[in-house]
Amino acid sequence: MKKRDVKRKTILFIAWVMCSCLCMGEIAWAQETPSESIVGREEPGQPGEPEEPGQEEKSEEPGKPEEPGQEEKPEEPEKPEEPEEPGNGEDEDSRVTETAVYGIKTAYEKTPGSEIRNTITITPGEKRMISLQMYQPSSGKWETQSSFSTGMEDGRVTLVYPRAWKKANTSLWRIVIDANDNCTGYISETITVTTRNRKELKIKAKSAVIMEMESGQIFYGKSMNTRRPNASTTKIMTSILALENKKLNSKVKITAEAVNTPYSALGARAVNDKASMKQMLYMTLLPSDNGAATALAIHTAGSVKKFSKMMNKKAKELGCTNTSFKNPHGLHAKKHYTSAKDLAVITRYAMRNKTFRKIVNTRFCKFRTKKQKNKYVLYSTNALLGETEGICGVKTGFTNQAQNCFSGAYKYNGKTYITIVLGSPGIVQYQKDTKRLISYINRYM
């Protein structure tokens, strides 16, 4: 071999060895250097070369919205866990079904001669045990009075209340259903049972009522929803409407229409005279003057016809369903009537007014008119006022068609009771009928 060839090969070998060493050194240096110092490293003042599309990390620009589909979504509310199927090791109580009851009646008003039955539906209804419990005020506890059970499949059961409710004016009850392995227990709302006519009274009035004023509860009734003429008890509605719509010291002009109303003691000299509304109220409610009632109606509404519409509107607002007024005084007229129950409702409403209560509890007063100085001496037609202890009002009435009527207020044991008699045959009889209602209150209330 020639020297030239040997020399050439030697140079090439030396060059290969040097390149290999350089490559090995770069690899070792790259392994020792942290990766973050290599990626994206730039020399000061020299922009780095852009990476390939899709490889560079883009920083968010202030205020620039993210691409659709890339924004961070708010966390959704946690969904309630689905109940596990029975037999998968869940808590035994989670398999219990809540008991539901349908058809319970929560208020009764009955006479002792009747029965109380209530058919209810229970779900789940298979073989359920039901108790009827009565509240005992003396012990403050509920005591079971009767027990019932449903059948194998049907959840319907008819509850028959025991006789215990007939021995009290008002009794409180509840329905209790026992729990079992598959169903929850159940306790109903309080059920109120009111007993009317615990004793039948020898009353000659065609209609009668005893109503407790505060609650409006009726404890005795005789033909209480029958429509009957009610004579001057009409003036209860007349007076309360005047009190609610005009000032007590307002001046009432006494018109010829008022003076000429039948059975008025105003007198001819009273035409165009003036009196205060308070004076006209006393004259309307104590001696039951028809002319004074007419004067109040005209003063309040402008005419008797308009005032009668006000009376009927008010009666409906109070819930009266058997009442119709055609005049403010109660003289007999076609389609002028009320019922014992409705009259009790109207009286109860009027007795809430302090001025009304004071007037109907007055036996005597006198006054002079403003203009003519006519003098009037007034005595109440309520013969029981001051004669029977506890009586504190309200209004008598009489026409040939209505016979004797009386709406009374009687205080007993801290409560006030409204007593109504319509159609009593005679002045003495309406008093006897009212006293029998009072004896009922004294015995059972």
VOPAGU-2260 file (C-alpha; in pm, 1 decimal, decimal comma):
REM VOPAGU-2260
SITE   aa  ch    i         X         Y         Z
SITE  MET   A    0       0,0       0,0       0,0
SITE  LYS   A    1     115,1     339,1     -81,8
SITE  LYS   A    2     203,3     588,5     188,8
SITE  ARG   A    3     -51,3     837,2      53,8
SITE  ASP   A    4    -340,7     598,3      99,9
SITE  VAL   A    5    -233,7     506,1     453,3
SITE  LYS   A    6    -212,4     869,2     552,8
SITE  ARG   A    7    -555,0     944,5     407,7
SITE  LYS   A    8    -721,5     660,2     597,6
SITE  THR   A    9    -554,0     766,1     917,8
SITE  ILE   A   10    -695,5    1120,9     887,2
SITE  LEU   A   11   -1047,0     991,2     823,0
SITE  PHE   A   12   -1030,9     761,9    1129,8
SITE  ILE   A   13    -914,4    1044,5    1352,3
SITE  ALA   A   14   -1198,4    1269,1    1223,3
SITE  TRP   A   15   -1460,9     994,3    1294,8
SITE  VAL   A   16   -1332,3     950,4    1650,7
SITE  MET   A   17   -1351,0    1324,5    1719,6
SITE  CYS   A   18   -1708,4    1350,5    1585,8
SITE  SER   A   19   -1814,2    1060,3    1805,3
SITE  CYS   A   20   -1667,0    1223,8    2112,6
SITE  LEU   A   21   -1841,3    1553,0    2036,9
SITE  CYS   A   22   -2179,7    1379,7    1999,8
SITE  MET   A   23   -2134,9    1189,1    2321,2
SITE  GLY   A   24   -2055,9    1511,5    2506,5
SITE  GLU   A   25   -2370,4    1688,3    2383,6
SITE  ILE   A   26   -2586,1    1398,9    2496,6
SITE  ALA   A   27   -2433,4    1401,6    2844,0
SITE  TRP   A   28   -2472,8    1780,3    2869,9
SITE  ALA   A   29   -2841,5    1761,1    2768,7
SITE  GLN   A   30   -2910,1    1501,2    3037,7
SITE  GLU   A   31   -2758,7    1714,6    3313,5
SITE  THR   A   32   -2943,2    2038,7    3214,3
SITE  PRO   A   33   -3308,5    2089,6    3353,1
SITE  SER   A   34   -3566,7    2045,3    3078,1
SITE  GLU   A   35   -3735,8    2380,0    3136,7
SITE  SER   A   36   -3413,9    2564,4    3070,1
SITE  ILE   A   37   -3388,8    2404,0    2726,5
SITE  VAL   A   38   -3744,8    2427,6    2595,6
SITE  GLY   A   39   -3811,7    2773,2    2459,1
SITE  ARG   A   40   -3469,0    2902,4    2567,0
SITE  GLU   A   41   -3376,1    3226,2    2396,7
SITE  GLU   A   42   -3070,0    3438,1    2387,2
SITE  PRO   A   43   -3120,9    3790,6    2521,5
SITE  GLY   A   44   -3245,2    4019,6    2248,9
SITE  GLN   A   45   -3302,3    3738,5    2001,3
SITE  PRO   A   46   -3655,5    3612,6    1937,8
SITE  GLY   A   47   -3689,5    3239,9    1964,4
SITE  GLU   A   48   -3797,9    3037,5    1668,5
SITE  PRO   A   49   -4170,5    2958,4    1671,9
SITE  GLU   A   50   -4259,8    2602,0    1746,7
SITE  GLU   A   51   -4464,9    2393,8    1513,1
SITE  PRO   A   52   -4844,0    2471,2    1515,1
SITE  GLY   A   53   -5020,5    2286,3    1793,5
SITE  GLN   A   54   -4706,5    2255,8    2004,0
SITE  GLU   A   55   -4669,9    2604,8    2151,5
SITE  GLU   A   56   -4843,0    2688,7    2479,6
SITE  LYS   A   57   -5060,4    2995,4    2437,2
SITE  SER   A   58   -5112,3    3225,2    2730,7
SITE  GLU   A   59   -5456,6    3382,9    2784,5
SITE  GLU   A   60   -5486,3    3738,5    2668,9
SITE  PRO   A   61   -5665,0    3970,7    2914,1
SITE  GLY   A   62   -6035,9    4002,6    2835,9
SITE  LYS   A   63   -6019,5    3762,1    2540,7
SITE  PRO   A   64   -6283,3    3491,4    2563,3
SITE  GLU   A   65   -6179,2    3136,4    2535,7
SITE  GLU   A   66   -6267,9    2934,4    2232,0
SITE  PRO   A   67   -6617,1    2783,5    2235,8
SITE  GLY   A   68   -6618,6    2453,0    2412,5
SITE  GLN   A   69   -6293,7    2525,0    2595,0
SITE  GLU   A   70   -6428,4    2746,8    2879,6
SITE  GLU   A   71   -6447,8    2600,9    3226,5
SITE  LYS   A   72   -6804,7    2492,7    3311,5
SITE  PRO   A   73   -6957,7    2557,7    3657,1
SITE  GLU   A   74   -6999,2    2257,4    3875,8
SITE  GLU   A   75   -7342,4    2099,1    3857,0
SITE  PRO   A   76   -7529,1    2045,1    4186,4
SITE  GLU   A   77   -7481,2    1704,6    4324,0
SITE  LYS   A   78   -7761,0    1470,8    4229,5
SITE  PRO   A   79   -7928,3    1282,3    4511,3
SITE  GLU   A   80   -7816,4     929,7    4528,7
SITE  GLU   A   81   -8055,9     684,4    4375,0
SITE  PRO   A   82   -8207,6     453,6    4634,2
SITE  GLU   A   83   -8063,0     110,2    4613,7
SITE  GLU   A   84   -8281,8    -182,7    4532,1
SITE  PRO   A   85   -8400,7    -392,5    4827,2
SITE  GLY   A   86   -8163,3    -663,3    4915,9
SITE  ASN   A   87   -7846,1    -470,6    4832,5
SITE  GLY   A   88   -7745,6    -412,6    5191,9
SITE  GLU   A   89   -7922,4     -79,0    5247,1
SITE  ASP   A   90   -8061,6      42,1    5584,1
SITE  GLU   A   91   -8386,9    -134,3    5661,7
SITE  ASP   A   92   -8568,6     197,9    5744,4
SITE  SER   A   93   -8520,9     325,3    5387,2
SITE  ARG   A   94   -8768,8      63,4    5265,2
SITE  VAL   A   95   -9054,4     192,4    5489,9
SITE  THR   A   96   -9345,9     351,1    5299,0
SITE  GLU   A   97   -9508,2     668,9    5431,2
SITE  THR   A   98   -9872,1     628,2    5532,1
SITE  ALA   A   99  -10131,9     853,3    5363,4
SITE  VAL   A  100  -10496,3     897,2    5469,8
SITE  TYR   A  101  -10779,3    1044,9    5263,4
SITE  GLY   A  102  -11135,7    1150,1    5352,1
SITE  ILE   A  103  -11091,0    1268,2    5711,8
SITE  LYS   A  104  -11349,5    1528,2    5818,4
SITE  THR   A  105  -11210,3    1767,3    6080,9
SITE  ALA   A  106  -11529,3    1937,3    6212,3
SITE  TYR   A  107  -11874,4    1811,1    6312,8
SITE  GLU   A  108  -12183,1    1983,1    6452,5
SITE  LYS   A  109  -12431,2    1721,8    6570,1
SITE  THR   A  110  -12727,2    1663,6    6799,1
SITE  PRO   A  111  -12714,9    1379,4    7055,4
SITE  GLY   A  112  -12974,5    1182,4    6860,3
SITE  SER   A  113  -12742,5    1148,1    6560,1
SITE  GLU   A  114  -12427,6     947,6    6490,1
SITE  ILE   A  115  -12085,9    1038,3    6356,7
SITE  ARG   A  116  -11946,9     813,2    6085,9
SITE  ASN   A  117  -11642,7     883,5    5871,2
SITE  THR   A  118  -11521,0     654,8    5592,9
SITE  ILE   A  119  -11149,7     701,5    5526,3
SITE  THR   A  120  -10900,1     545,3    5285,8
SITE  ILE   A  121  -10551,9     442,9    5403,5
SITE  THR   A  122  -10252,8     370,0    5181,9
SITE  PRO   A  123  -10084,1     130,0    5225,1
SITE  GLY   A  124  -10403,2     -19,6    5362,1
SITE  GLU   A  125  -10341,6    -386,7    5422,7
SITE  LYS   A  126  -10411,6    -493,0    5782,0
SITE  ARG   A  127  -10375,3    -150,4    5945,7
SITE  MET   A  128  -10479,7     -79,8    6305,7
SITE  ILE   A  129  -10664,0     251,2    6370,6
SITE  SER   A  130  -10744,8     418,7    6703,5
SITE  LEU   A  131  -10995,4     698,6    6772,4
SITE  GLN   A  132  -10854,3     906,6    7057,0
SITE  MET   A  133  -11029,6    1178,0    7260,4
SITE  TYR   A  134  -10846,9    1458,9    7440,0
SITE  GLN   A  135  -10896,7    1467,0    7817,1
SITE  PRO   A  136  -10865,0    1828,8    7945,9
SITE  SER   A  137  -10836,0    1711,1    8305,9
SITE  SER   A  138  -10520,4    1506,5    8242,3
SITE  GLY   A  139  -10399,0    1681,1    7928,7
SITE  LYS   A  140  -10367,7    1341,3    7756,0
SITE  TRP   A  141  -10523,2    1159,6    7458,5
SITE  GLU   A  142  -10711,3     842,1    7541,6
SITE  THR   A  143  -10823,4     574,1    7296,4
SITE  GLN   A  144  -11203,4     540,0    7282,5
SITE  SER   A  145  -11243,6     293,3    6992,0
SITE  SER   A  146  -11022,7      77,4    6768,2
SITE  PHE   A  147  -11068,9     -38,8    6409,2
SITE  SER   A  148  -10874,2    -234,8    6145,9
SITE  THR   A  149  -10864,7    -260,1    5767,6
SITE  GLY   A  150  -10892,0    -585,8    5572,4
SITE  MET   A  151  -10626,4    -780,7    5387,0
SITE  GLU   A  152  -10645,2    -576,2    5067,1
SITE  ASP   A  153  -10886,5    -282,0    5099,4
SITE  GLY   A  154  -10760,2      30,2    5280,7
SITE  ARG   A  155  -11111,6     169,2    5333,0
SITE  VAL   A  156  -11259,3     169,5    5681,3
SITE  THR   A  157  -11564,0     338,8    5840,0
SITE  LEU   A  158  -11496,8     496,5    6178,6
SITE  VAL   A  159  -11793,1     518,1    6414,9
SITE  TYR   A  160  -11742,6     771,0    6695,6
SITE  PRO   A  161  -11835,7     641,7    7043,5
SITE  ARG   A  162  -12098,4     814,0    7260,2
SITE  ALA   A  163  -11841,8    1016,9    7454,5
SITE  TRP   A  164  -11882,1    1313,7    7217,6
SITE  LYS   A  165  -12249,7    1348,4    7314,6
SITE  LYS   A  166  -12159,9    1434,7    7672,4
SITE  ALA   A  167  -11972,5    1758,3    7595,5
SITE  ASN   A  168  -12050,7    2079,2    7410,6
SITE  THR   A  169  -11716,2    2054,9    7233,8
SITE  SER   A  170  -11477,4    1760,2    7224,8
SITE  LEU   A  171  -11143,9    1711,1    7048,9
SITE  TRP   A  172  -11050,1    1389,9    6866,9
SITE  ARG   A  173  -10773,8    1248,8    6650,4
SITE  ILE   A  174  -10708,9     940,9    6437,4
SITE  VAL   A  175  -10395,8     737,4    6512,1
SITE  ILE   A  176  -10269,6     458,9    6283,8
SITE  ASP   A  177  -10001,3     221,0    6407,9
SITE  ALA   A  178   -9676,7     172,5    6217,0
SITE  ASN   A  179   -9563,5    -170,6    6098,7
SITE  ASP   A  180   -9253,8    -320,8    5939,5
SITE  ASN   A  181   -9338,9    -172,5    5599,2
SITE  CYS   A  182   -9527,6     153,4    5678,1
SITE  THR   A  183   -9488,9     460,1    5896,9
SITE  GLY   A  184   -9739,8     553,5    6166,0
SITE  TYR   A  185   -9990,7     837,2    6127,8
SITE  ILE   A  186  -10156,3    1098,5    6353,5
SITE  SER   A  187  -10431,2    1319,5    6208,0
SITE  GLU   A  188  -10506,7    1687,0    6266,6
SITE  THR   A  189  -10733,5    1764,1    6561,8
SITE  ILE   A  190  -11099,2    1689,7    6488,3
SITE  THR   A  191  -11357,9    1916,2    6658,7
SITE  VAL   A  192  -11700,5    1778,8    6748,3
SITE  THR   A  193  -11964,2    2027,6    6866,5
SITE  THR   A  194  -12282,5    1898,1    7026,8
SITE  ARG   A  195  -12601,0    2100,6    6975,6
SITE  ASN   A  196  -12928,9    2065,1    7165,4
SITE  ARG   A  197  -12800,7    1846,3    7444,8
SITE  LYS   A  198  -13146,8    1897,5    7590,1
SITE  GLU   A  199  -13466,8    1984,4    7403,9
SITE  LEU   A  200  -13628,1    2295,8    7550,0
SITE  LYS   A  201  -13997,8    2375,9    7577,6
SITE  ILE   A  202  -13982,0    2689,3    7366,2
SITE  LYS   A  203  -14294,0    2829,1    7199,6
SITE  ALA   A  204  -14097,9    3056,3    6966,5
SITE  LYS   A  205  -14096,0    2930,1    6609,0
SITE  SER   A  206  -13717,7    2968,7    6582,9
SITE  ALA   A  207  -13438,8    2997,4    6838,9
SITE  VAL   A  208  -13059,3    2999,0    6863,3
SITE  ILE   A  209  -12779,9    3008,7    7122,3
SITE  MET   A  210  -12449,4    3129,9    6976,7
SITE  GLU   A  211  -12124,5    3188,0    7163,3
SITE  MET   A  212  -12013,7    3536,5    7064,6
SITE  GLU   A  213  -11636,7    3496,4    7050,5
SITE  SER   A  214  -11626,4    3180,6    6838,1
SITE  GLY   A  215  -11961,7    3206,6    6661,0
SITE  GLN   A  216  -12031,1    2846,1    6760,1
SITE  ILE   A  217  -12398,8    2746,3    6782,9
SITE  PHE   A  218  -12492,6    2530,8    7084,0
SITE  TYR   A  219  -12869,1    2527,3    7047,3
SITE  GLY   A  220  -13098,1    2570,7    6751,4
SITE  LYS   A  221  -13463,2    2536,0    6663,8
SITE  SER   A  222  -13564,2    2587,1    6298,7
SITE  MET   A  223  -13266,8    2819,5    6291,0
SITE  ASN   A  224  -13240,5    2844,6    5911,2
SITE  THR   A  225  -13610,2    2908,9    5845,8
SITE  ARG   A  226  -13686,3    3251,3    5694,9
SITE  ARG   A  227  -13917,4    3459,8    5912,8
SITE  PRO   A  228  -14019,6    3827,2    5945,3
SITE  ASN   A  229  -13809,7    3980,8    6221,4
SITE  ALA   A  230  -13979,2    4315,4    6295,6
SITE  SER   A  231  -13765,0    4578,4    6477,0
SITE  THR   A  232  -13465,5    4350,7    6528,7
SITE  THR   A  233  -13394,7    4490,7    6179,6
SITE  LYS   A  234  -13271,6    4805,9    6355,2
SITE  ILE   A  235  -12957,3    4620,0    6467,1
SITE  MET   A  236  -12833,4    4624,1    6107,8
SITE  THR   A  237  -12953,1    4983,9    6059,6
SITE  SER   A  238  -12756,9    5107,5    6359,3
SITE  ILE   A  239  -12429,7    4929,7    6283,5
SITE  LEU   A  240  -12429,0    5056,5    5923,5
SITE  ALA   A  241  -12483,0    5414,2    6044,1
SITE  LEU   A  242  -12199,5    5375,7    6295,9
SITE  GLU   A  243  -11963,4    5241,8    6030,2
SITE  ASN   A  244  -12039,9    5505,0    5767,5
SITE  LYS   A  245  -12102,3    5831,0    5955,4
SITE  LYS   A  246  -11946,1    6013,1    6249,2
SITE  LEU   A  247  -12118,9    5982,4    6584,7
SITE  ASN   A  248  -12147,0    6361,1    6628,4
SITE  SER   A  249  -12265,0    6428,8    6271,6
SITE  LYS   A  250  -12592,2    6624,1    6236,2
SITE  VAL   A  251  -12896,0    6426,5    6117,5
SITE  LYS   A  252  -13168,1    6621,7    5940,7
SITE  ILE   A  253  -13512,7    6490,9    6036,7
SITE  THR   A  254  -13712,3    6485,9    5712,8
SITE  ALA   A  255  -14086,4    6470,3    5659,8
SITE  GLU   A  256  -14041,3    6111,4    5540,6
SITE  ALA   A  257  -13888,9    6020,5    5875,1
SITE  VAL   A  258  -14158,5    6202,0    6076,2
SITE  ASN   A  259  -14436,9    6034,2    5874,6
SITE  THR   A  260  -14301,7    5681,4    5914,0
SITE  PRO   A  261  -14567,9    5469,6    6093,0
SITE  TYR   A  262  -14522,9    5424,4    6468,1
SITE  SER   A  263  -14280,3    5714,6    6507,9
SITE  ALA   A  264  -14279,8    5945,8    6809,6
SITE  LEU   A  265  -14075,7    6221,5    6643,1
SITE  GLY   A  266  -14380,4    6447,1    6604,3
SITE  ALA   A  267  -14474,9    6705,5    6339,1
SITE  ARG   A  268  -14258,8    6974,4    6501,2
SITE  ALA   A  269  -13950,5    6765,2    6422,5
SITE  VAL   A  270  -13969,8    6820,8    6044,0
SITE  ASN   A  271  -13641,2    6984,4    5932,2
SITE  ASP   A  272  -13515,4    6970,6    6289,4
SITE  LYS   A  273  -13165,0    6840,8    6356,2
SITE  ALA   A  274  -13021,7    6595,9    6608,2
SITE  SER   A  275  -12686,0    6426,7    6643,6
SITE  MET   A  276  -12648,1    6078,4    6501,0
SITE  LYS   A  277  -12578,4    5953,0    6854,6
SITE  GLN   A  278  -12919,0    6084,1    6969,4
SITE  MET   A  279  -13093,1    5917,9    6672,8
SITE  LEU   A  280  -12918,7    5589,1    6753,0
SITE  TYR   A  281  -13050,3    5595,9    7110,1
SITE  MET   A  282  -13399,7    5674,4    6980,1
SITE  THR   A  283  -13375,8    5389,9    6727,0
SITE  LEU   A  284  -13251,0    5122,8    6966,6
SITE  LEU   A  285  -13417,9    5205,3    7300,2
SITE  PRO   A  286  -13783,6    5288,8    7229,7
SITE  SER   A  287  -13744,7    5136,9    6879,5
SITE  ASP   A  288  -13865,1    5446,9    6694,7
SITE  ASN   A  289  -13928,1    5378,2    6326,3
SITE  GLY   A  290  -13893,3    5744,9    6227,0
SITE  ALA   A  291  -13548,7    5766,7    6387,0
SITE  ALA   A  292  -13442,3    5457,5    6190,7
SITE  THR   A  293  -13562,9    5620,7    5869,7
SITE  ALA   A  294  -13373,9    5940,2    5953,5
SITE  LEU   A  295  -13054,7    5737,4    6005,9
SITE  ALA   A  296  -13102,1    5559,1    5672,3
SITE  ILE   A  297  -13147,0    5885,4    5477,7
SITE  HIS   A  298  -12854,4    6043,0    5663,2
SITE  THR   A  299  -12629,0    5745,7    5579,8
SITE  ALA   A  300  -12724,2    5660,9    5219,6
SITE  GLY   A  301  -12940,1    5948,7    5092,6
SITE  SER   A  302  -13258,5    5742,1    5065,2
SITE  VAL   A  303  -13431,4    5441,4    5221,5
SITE  LYS   A  304  -13398,2    5246,1    4895,2
SITE  LYS   A  305  -13022,3    5297,1    4873,6
SITE  PHE   A  306  -12983,4    5216,7    5241,6
SITE  SER   A  307  -13174,5    4888,8    5198,5
SITE  LYS   A  308  -12923,5    4786,6    4931,8
SITE  MET   A  309  -12644,5    4861,2    5177,1
SITE  MET   A  310  -12816,7    4642,0    5435,1
SITE  ASN   A  311  -12843,7    4345,7    5198,5
SITE  LYS   A  312  -12485,0    4385,5    5081,3
SITE  LYS   A  313  -12362,9    4384,5    5440,9
SITE  ALA   A  314  -12571,5    4077,4    5523,2
SITE  LYS   A  315  -12405,5    3885,9    5238,7
SITE  GLU   A  316  -12060,7    3998,6    5351,8
SITE  LEU   A  317  -12135,7    3854,1    5695,8
SITE  GLY   A  318  -12233,7    3521,3    5541,3
SITE  CYS   A  319  -12610,4    3549,3    5585,8
SITE  THR   A  320  -12793,9    3324,4    5339,1
SITE  ASN   A  321  -13153,8    3361,3    5457,1
SITE  THR   A  322  -13183,6    3739,4    5495,2
SITE  SER   A  323  -13346,5    4012,0    5286,3
SITE  PHE   A  324  -13414,0    4371,6    5395,0
SITE  LYS   A  325  -13658,2    4614,8    5235,0
SITE  ASN   A  326  -13652,9    4893,8    5495,0
SITE  PRO   A  327  -13443,3    5015,1    5792,5
SITE  HIS   A  328  -13709,3    4972,6    6065,3
SITE  GLY   A  329  -13866,4    4627,1    6019,8
SITE  LEU   A  330  -14227,8    4715,6    5945,5
SITE  HIS   A  331  -14380,9    4424,7    5757,1
SITE  ALA   A  332  -14293,8    4416,3    5387,8
SITE  LYS   A  333  -14284,2    4148,5    5120,6
SITE  LYS   A  334  -13941,9    3982,5    5103,7
SITE  HIS   A  335  -13829,2    4136,3    5431,7
SITE  TYR   A  336  -13705,2    3849,7    5649,5
SITE  THR   A  337  -13415,1    3679,6    5824,2
SITE  SER   A  338  -13348,2    3353,9    6010,3
SITE  ALA   A  339  -13257,3    3294,7    6373,2
SITE  LYS   A  340  -12905,8    3194,0    6273,4
SITE  ASP   A  341  -12854,9    3496,3    6044,4
SITE  LEU   A  342  -12989,2    3733,3    6309,3
SITE  ALA   A  343  -12741,9    3585,3    6558,2
SITE  VAL   A  344  -12460,8    3647,4    6307,3
SITE  ILE   A  345  -12569,9    4011,8    6259,1
SITE  THR   A  346  -12604,1    4067,1    6635,3
SITE  ARG   A  347  -12266,1    3911,9    6703,1
SITE  TYR   A  348  -12109,6    4148,0    6448,8
SITE  ALA   A  349  -12284,0    4457,3    6590,6
SITE  MET   A  350  -12184,9    4371,4    6948,0
SITE  ARG   A  351  -11819,0    4406,9    6854,9
SITE  ASN   A  352  -11878,1    4782,1    6828,9
SITE  LYS   A  353  -11818,9    4955,0    7163,3
SITE  THR   A  354  -12074,7    5234,2    7103,2
SITE  PHE   A  355  -12341,2    4985,4    6997,5
SITE  ARG   A  356  -12280,4    4773,1    7309,0
SITE  LYS   A  357  -12314,4    5078,0    7533,4
SITE  ILE   A  358  -12642,4    5193,8    7377,1
SITE  VAL   A  359  -12817,2    4852,3    7386,4
SITE  ASN   A  360  -12715,7    4811,2    7751,2
SITE  THR   A  361  -12887,7    5140,4    7844,9
SITE  ARG   A  362  -13232,2    5139,4    8005,0
SITE  PHE   A  363  -13311,4    5512,7    7996,6
SITE  CYS   A  364  -13190,3    5841,2    7848,7
SITE  LYS   A  365  -13321,6    6182,5    7733,9
SITE  PHE   A  366  -13209,8    6458,3    7496,1
SITE  ARG   A  367  -13316,3    6778,3    7315,7
SITE  THR   A  368  -13282,2    6842,1    6944,1
SITE  LYS   A  369  -13034,2    7104,5    6821,4
SITE  LYS   A  370  -13269,8    7333,4    6629,6
SITE  GLN   A  371  -13621,5    7312,7    6771,0
SITE  LYS   A  372  -13511,0    7206,1    7118,6
SITE  ASN   A  373  -13765,4    6923,8    7113,9
SITE  LYS   A  374  -13729,0    6705,6    7422,4
SITE  TYR   A  375  -13738,3    6324,8    7406,0
SITE  VAL   A  376  -13742,0    6084,4    7701,1
SITE  LEU   A  377  -13639,4    5731,6    7599,1
SITE  TYR   A  378  -13698,6    5398,2    7773,7
SITE  SER   A  379  -13569,4    5064,9    7648,9
SITE  THR   A  380  -13828,4    4811,5    7533,4
SITE  ASN   A  381  -13598,9    4534,4    7658,6
SITE  ALA   A  382  -13784,5    4422,8    7973,0
SITE  LEU   A  383  -13509,7    4172,1    8062,4
SITE  LEU   A  384  -13245,2    4444,5    8086,7
SITE  GLY   A  385  -13184,6    4503,8    8456,5
SITE  GLU   A  386  -13440,4    4237,1    8549,3
SITE  THR   A  387  -13239,2    3925,8    8455,2
SITE  GLU   A  388  -12879,9    3912,9    8574,1
SITE  GLY   A  389  -12630,5    3879,7    8289,7
SITE  ILE   A  390  -12851,1    4033,8    8018,4
SITE  CYS   A  391  -12660,6    4317,3    7846,2
SITE  GLY   A  392  -12872,3    4386,7    7536,1
SITE  VAL   A  393  -12990,9    4382,7    7261,9
SITE  LYS   A  394  -13319,6    4448,7    7072,6
SITE  THR   A  395  -13686,7    4360,1    7077,5
SITE  GLY   A  396  -13928,6    4353,2    6785,3
SITE  PHE   A  397  -14298,5    4308,1    6716,4
SITE  THR   A  398  -14541,1    4309,1    6424,5
SITE  ASN   A  399  -14859,5    4109,8    6382,1
SITE  GLN   A  400  -14689,3    3896,8    6117,2
SITE  ALA   A  401  -14358,4    3848,0    6300,2
SITE  GLN   A  402  -14510,6    3821,6    6647,8
SITE  ASN   A  403  -14260,1    3886,5    6928,6
SITE  CYS   A  404  -13890,4    3869,4    6847,2
SITE  PHE   A  405  -13586,7    3921,0    7064,0
SITE  SER   A  406  -13213,3    3927,5    7006,8
SITE  GLY   A  407  -13038,8    3911,8    7344,5
SITE  ALA   A  408  -12685,4    3917,8    7481,8
SITE  TYR   A  409  -12613,0    3722,7    7798,5
SITE  LYS   A  410  -12286,6    3714,5    7996,1
SITE  TYR   A  411  -12193,9    3394,7    8179,2
SITE  ASN   A  412  -11861,5    3255,9    8308,2
SITE  GLY   A  413  -11659,9    3522,6    8131,6
SITE  LYS   A  414  -11824,6    3467,7    7793,5
SITE  THR   A  415  -12108,0    3637,7    7605,5
SITE  TYR   A  416  -12383,6    3435,4    7439,6
SITE  ILE   A  417  -12625,0    3560,5    7173,8
SITE  THR   A  418  -12981,6    3435,3    7222,9
SITE  ILE   A  419  -13243,7    3463,8    6948,5
SITE  VAL   A  420  -13617,0    3396,5    6951,4
SITE  LEU   A  421  -13840,0    3465,0    6651,0
SITE  GLY   A  422  -14217,6    3424,3    6647,5
SITE  SER   A  423  -14293,5    3404,8    7021,0
SITE  PRO   A  424  -14668,5    3440,3    7088,1
SITE  GLY   A  425  -14675,6    3735,0    7329,6
SITE  ILE   A  426  -14446,2    3973,0    7517,8
SITE  VAL   A  427  -14442,2    3751,4    7824,8
SITE  GLN   A  428  -14366,6    3444,1    7610,0
SITE  TYR   A  429  -14057,2    3584,6    7440,1
SITE  GLN   A  430  -13918,2    3654,5    7787,3
SITE  LYS   A  431  -13996,2    3299,7    7903,1
SITE  ASP   A  432  -13838,2    3153,0    7588,6
SITE  THR   A  433  -13525,7    3362,9    7638,5
SITE  LYS   A  434  -13499,6    3258,7    8002,8
SITE  ARG   A  435  -13514,6    2891,7    7896,8
SITE  LEU   A  436  -13224,0    2955,0    7660,9
SITE  ILE   A  437  -13037,9    3117,3    7950,7
SITE  SER   A  438  -13106,2    2814,9    8172,4
SITE  TYR   A  439  -12955,4    2595,1    7901,2
SITE  ILE   A  440  -12642,8    2811,9    7901,7
SITE  ASN   A  441  -12618,9    2799,3    8282,3
SITE  ARG   A  442  -12640,6    2419,5    8281,4
SITE  TYR   A  443  -12423,5    2317,9    7987,4
SITE  MET   A  444  -12175,6    2597,9    7924,3
